[in-house]
Amino acid sequence: MNYPQLNLQQFYMLPTTTYALQTPKKETCDQSCQFPEPCLIESQLSCNTEKFEEAAEKELTILLKYLSKHISLLKDSVFDEFVFQNLKTLSSLSKDLPNMIKKRYILVNKTKEEMTKFIIRRCFLFIKSQIDYEEKEGVSAEERDRMFYNSFFSDDKEFMKSLHNQSIDDMIPFRKDSKVKTMNDNYLKRLFESERFSKHYSLFLNQFKDICQNENEEKIDNMTKQLIKIIMTRDYGKIKTYRRFPWKDHELIKCEERAKDLYSKYSSSRIKKQNKYSSKCDSHTSDILEKYSESQN
């Protein structure tokens, strides 16, 4: 029988000049491992967390600035659109988070008393910058207040005469042993009886708007840092009791009006009082001169 000649290379891969068998190389354990080292995973996670936190902090700043300007007339549909366009990172943490901050911001409103406190305290800070007053280190806040009040008002001779037997210490507000517990009418009258204080207050009014805006920027930065800690730990319940929100734009306008009203009310009453006193002196002097002239006749 004639069989066709078989080509054995079709069945067995025989070594030839054109084909060489591949001999497997021995792999080490590190080479064969498919997982990165633990330290590399931790660094990647840390990097991603930092980037995520930076994005959330940036969006939080955007949110607070937006709310401070628009919250008084803000419609829900407009706010929802703003959130969709600008707050993707915050919304990914919790869908209701932006709305939660908005609701709390609406409830925190500045009272007339808070506005007055803010005005007078910022005025004294302004005065310190104008007279190059240096705070003494190593003493309590109450002692620093006492030293400043005494050094500032003691240069106003007419005011010191009006105190009679009273002490300047009695004018310092909000201390444990202070007689002044609120920014009441008597305290404000007493302050503006000082001509030196009134002059500095009028200068302060010229810069009040800029002072308010700069301070509100600081408040937004501070609140962002505080809220980001709450948000990153998912402790959202603390937002419902948070109070240190930046001032709303319409509140700043009211505060500026309040600052002007204080000056016009209390400074004008001081001027009227001075005019009344001077008119009495003039009247008394004219009576003396009249009696003197009569005696001469």
C-alpha positions as CSV (number, residue, x, y, z in Angstrom):
1,M,0.0,0.0,0.0
2,N,1.2,3.4,-0.8
3,Y,0.6,5.9,2.0
4,P,1.1,9.6,1.5
5,Q,4.3,10.8,3.1
6,L,3.5,12.3,6.5
7,N,5.0,15.7,7.5
8,L,5.7,15.1,11.2
9,Q,6.1,18.9,11.9
10,Q,2.3,19.2,11.4
11,F,1.9,17.1,14.6
12,Y,5.0,17.8,16.7
13,M,6.7,21.1,17.1
14,L,10.2,19.9,16.3
15,P,13.1,22.2,16.7
16,T,14.3,23.7,13.5
17,T,16.5,26.5,12.4
18,T,13.5,28.8,12.2
19,Y,11.8,27.9,15.5
20,A,13.2,27.7,19.0
21,L,11.4,26.5,22.0
22,Q,10.6,29.3,24.6
23,T,12.0,28.3,28.0
24,P,10.0,29.9,30.8
25,K,11.9,32.3,33.0
26,K,11.5,32.0,36.8
27,E,9.5,34.8,38.2
28,T,10.1,36.2,41.6
29,C,7.3,36.7,44.1
30,D,7.4,40.5,43.7
31,Q,7.2,40.3,39.9
32,S,4.3,37.9,39.9
33,C,2.3,39.9,42.5
34,Q,-0.6,41.9,40.9
35,F,-1.3,44.3,44.0
36,P,0.6,47.6,44.7
37,E,2.3,48.0,48.0
38,P,0.1,49.2,51.0
39,C,2.0,52.5,51.4
40,L,1.3,53.3,47.8
41,I,-2.5,52.7,48.3
42,E,-2.5,54.9,51.4
43,S,-0.7,57.8,49.6
44,Q,-3.2,57.6,46.7
45,L,-6.2,57.5,49.1
46,S,-4.7,60.5,51.1
47,C,-4.1,62.4,47.9
48,N,-7.7,61.7,46.7
49,T,-9.1,62.7,50.1
50,E,-7.2,66.0,50.1
51,K,-8.4,66.9,46.5
52,F,-12.0,66.0,47.5
53,E,-11.8,68.2,50.6
54,E,-10.3,71.1,48.7
55,A,-13.1,70.8,46.1
56,A,-15.7,70.7,48.9
57,E,-14.2,73.7,50.7
58,K,-14.1,75.7,47.4
59,E,-17.8,75.0,46.8
60,L,-18.7,75.8,50.4
61,T,-17.1,79.3,50.0
62,I,-19.1,79.8,46.7
63,L,-22.3,78.7,48.5
64,L,-21.8,81.1,51.5
65,K,-21.0,84.1,49.2
66,Y,-24.0,83.3,47.1
67,L,-26.4,83.0,50.0
68,S,-25.1,86.2,51.8
69,K,-26.0,88.2,48.7
70,H,-29.3,86.5,47.5
71,I,-30.9,84.6,50.5
72,S,-33.5,87.3,51.3
73,L,-35.2,87.0,47.9
74,L,-34.0,83.5,46.9
75,K,-36.6,81.2,45.2
76,D,-36.3,77.4,45.6
77,S,-36.1,76.7,41.9
78,V,-33.3,79.3,41.4
79,F,-31.4,77.8,44.3
80,D,-31.8,74.2,43.0
81,E,-30.4,75.3,39.7
82,F,-27.4,77.0,41.4
83,V,-26.7,73.8,43.4
84,F,-26.9,71.7,40.2
85,Q,-24.5,74.0,38.4
86,N,-22.0,74.7,41.1
87,L,-22.1,72.3,44.0
88,K,-21.5,68.8,42.6
89,T,-19.0,67.8,45.3
90,L,-21.1,68.9,48.3
91,S,-24.2,67.3,46.8
92,S,-22.3,64.0,46.3
93,L,-21.6,63.9,50.1
94,S,-25.3,64.5,50.8
95,K,-28.0,65.5,48.4
96,D,-29.7,67.7,51.0
97,L,-26.5,69.3,52.4
98,P,-26.7,72.7,50.5
99,N,-30.4,73.1,51.4
100,M,-29.6,72.2,55.0
101,I,-27.0,75.1,55.2
102,K,-29.5,77.5,53.5
103,K,-32.3,76.7,55.9
104,R,-30.1,77.3,58.9
105,Y,-28.7,80.5,57.4
106,I,-32.3,81.9,57.0
107,L,-33.0,81.3,60.7
108,V,-29.9,83.1,61.9
109,N,-30.7,86.8,62.0
110,K,-28.8,89.8,63.5
111,T,-30.8,91.7,66.1
112,K,-30.6,95.5,66.7
113,E,-28.6,94.8,69.9
114,E,-26.1,92.7,68.0
115,M,-25.7,95.4,65.4
116,T,-25.0,98.0,68.1
117,K,-22.5,95.8,69.8
118,F,-20.8,95.2,66.5
119,I,-20.7,98.9,65.6
120,I,-19.2,100.1,69.0
121,R,-16.7,97.3,69.2
122,R,-15.4,97.9,65.7
123,C,-15.3,101.6,66.4
124,F,-13.0,101.0,69.3
125,L,-10.8,98.7,67.2
126,F,-10.7,101.5,64.6
127,I,-9.7,104.0,67.3
128,K,-6.9,101.8,68.5
129,S,-5.5,101.7,65.0
130,Q,-5.8,105.5,64.6
131,I,-4.0,106.4,67.8
132,D,-1.4,103.7,67.5
133,Y,-2.5,102.1,70.7
134,E,-0.4,99.0,71.7
135,E,-2.1,96.3,73.7
136,K,-0.1,95.2,76.7
137,E,0.8,91.5,76.6
138,G,0.4,89.1,79.5
139,V,-2.7,90.6,81.0
140,S,-6.4,89.5,80.8
141,A,-8.9,90.9,78.3
142,E,-10.7,92.7,81.0
143,E,-7.5,94.4,82.2
144,R,-6.7,95.4,78.6
145,D,-10.2,97.0,78.3
146,R,-9.7,98.9,81.5
147,M,-6.3,100.2,80.5
148,F,-7.6,101.3,77.1
149,Y,-10.7,103.1,78.4
150,N,-8.7,105.0,81.0
151,S,-5.9,106.0,78.6
152,F,-8.3,107.1,75.9
153,F,-10.9,109.0,77.8
154,S,-8.4,110.6,80.3
155,D,-7.2,112.8,77.4
156,D,-10.7,114.3,77.1
157,K,-10.7,116.9,79.8
158,E,-14.3,118.1,79.5
159,F,-15.5,114.6,79.6
160,M,-13.5,113.8,82.7
161,K,-15.1,116.8,84.4
162,S,-18.5,115.5,83.6
163,L,-17.8,112.2,85.4
164,H,-17.7,114.0,88.8
165,N,-17.1,111.2,91.3
166,Q,-17.7,108.4,88.8
167,S,-14.9,106.2,87.5
168,I,-14.2,105.4,83.9
169,D,-14.2,101.7,84.9
170,D,-18.0,102.0,85.3
171,M,-18.3,102.6,81.5
172,I,-16.6,99.4,80.5
173,P,-19.3,97.0,79.2
174,F,-19.8,93.3,79.3
175,R,-17.5,92.3,82.2
176,K,-18.6,90.1,85.1
177,D,-18.5,93.1,87.5
178,S,-19.6,95.6,84.9
179,K,-22.6,98.0,85.5
180,V,-23.2,98.0,81.7
181,K,-24.7,94.7,80.6
182,T,-26.2,95.9,77.3
183,M,-25.6,98.6,74.8
184,N,-28.4,100.6,76.4
185,D,-29.4,104.2,75.8
186,N,-27.6,105.5,78.9
187,Y,-24.3,103.9,77.9
188,L,-24.4,105.3,74.4
189,K,-25.3,108.8,75.7
190,R,-22.3,108.6,78.0
191,L,-20.0,107.5,75.2
192,F,-21.0,110.3,72.8
193,E,-20.6,112.9,75.6
194,S,-16.9,112.5,74.9
195,E,-16.0,114.9,72.1
196,R,-12.9,112.8,71.5
197,F,-14.9,109.7,70.9
198,S,-17.4,111.5,68.7
199,K,-14.6,112.8,66.4
200,H,-13.1,109.4,66.0
201,Y,-16.6,107.9,65.4
202,S,-17.3,110.3,62.5
203,L,-14.0,109.1,60.9
204,F,-15.0,105.5,61.6
205,L,-18.3,106.1,59.7
206,N,-16.5,107.1,56.6
207,Q,-14.8,103.6,56.5
208,F,-17.6,101.6,58.0
209,K,-18.8,100.0,54.8
210,D,-15.3,98.8,53.9
211,I,-14.7,97.5,57.4
212,C,-18.0,95.5,57.2
213,Q,-17.2,93.9,53.9
214,N,-13.6,93.0,54.9
215,E,-14.9,91.4,58.1
216,N,-17.6,89.5,56.3
217,E,-15.0,88.0,54.0
218,E,-13.1,86.8,57.1
219,K,-16.4,85.4,58.5
220,I,-16.9,83.4,55.3
221,D,-13.4,82.0,55.5
222,N,-13.7,81.1,59.2
223,M,-17.1,79.5,58.7
224,T,-15.8,77.5,55.7
225,K,-13.0,76.0,57.8
226,Q,-15.4,75.2,60.6
227,L,-18.1,73.6,58.4
228,I,-15.7,71.6,56.4
229,K,-14.7,69.8,59.6
230,I,-18.3,69.0,60.3
231,I,-19.0,67.9,56.7
232,M,-16.0,65.6,56.3
233,T,-16.9,63.8,59.5
234,R,-20.5,63.5,58.3
235,D,-21.7,65.2,61.6
236,Y,-24.5,67.1,59.8
237,G,-26.6,67.6,62.9
238,K,-24.2,70.3,64.1
239,I,-25.2,72.5,61.1
240,K,-28.7,72.8,62.6
241,T,-27.3,74.6,65.7
242,Y,-24.5,76.5,64.0
243,R,-24.7,80.3,64.6
244,R,-21.6,82.1,63.3
245,F,-22.9,82.7,59.8
246,P,-21.6,85.7,57.8
247,W,-23.8,88.8,57.7
248,K,-26.4,88.9,54.9
249,D,-26.1,91.8,52.5
250,H,-29.4,93.4,53.6
251,E,-28.2,93.1,57.3
252,L,-25.0,95.0,56.5
253,I,-27.1,97.8,54.9
254,K,-29.3,98.0,58.0
255,C,-26.2,98.0,60.2
256,E,-24.7,100.9,58.2
257,E,-27.9,102.8,58.7
258,R,-27.9,102.0,62.4
259,A,-24.3,103.3,62.7
260,K,-25.3,106.6,61.1
261,D,-28.4,106.9,63.3
262,L,-26.4,106.4,66.5
263,Y,-24.1,109.3,65.5
264,S,-27.0,111.7,64.5
265,K,-28.9,110.9,67.6
266,Y,-26.3,110.9,70.4
267,S,-23.8,113.3,68.9
268,S,-26.4,115.9,68.2
269,S,-27.8,115.5,71.8
270,R,-24.3,116.3,73.1
271,I,-24.1,119.4,70.9
272,K,-27.5,120.5,72.1
273,K,-26.4,120.0,75.7
274,Q,-23.3,122.0,75.1
275,N,-25.2,124.8,73.4
276,K,-27.7,124.9,76.3
277,Y,-24.9,125.1,78.8
278,S,-23.1,127.8,76.9
279,S,-26.4,129.8,76.5
280,K,-26.9,129.6,80.3
281,C,-23.4,130.8,80.8
282,D,-23.9,133.7,78.4
283,S,-27.2,134.5,80.1
284,H,-25.5,134.4,83.5
285,T,-22.7,136.6,82.2
286,S,-25.1,139.2,80.7
287,D,-27.0,139.3,84.0
288,I,-23.8,140.1,85.9
289,L,-22.7,142.7,83.4
290,E,-26.2,144.3,83.6
291,K,-26.1,144.4,87.4
292,Y,-22.6,145.9,87.3
293,S,-23.7,148.6,84.9
294,E,-26.7,149.5,87.1
295,S,-24.5,149.7,90.1
296,Q,-22.2,152.1,88.3
297,N,-25.1,154.4,87.4
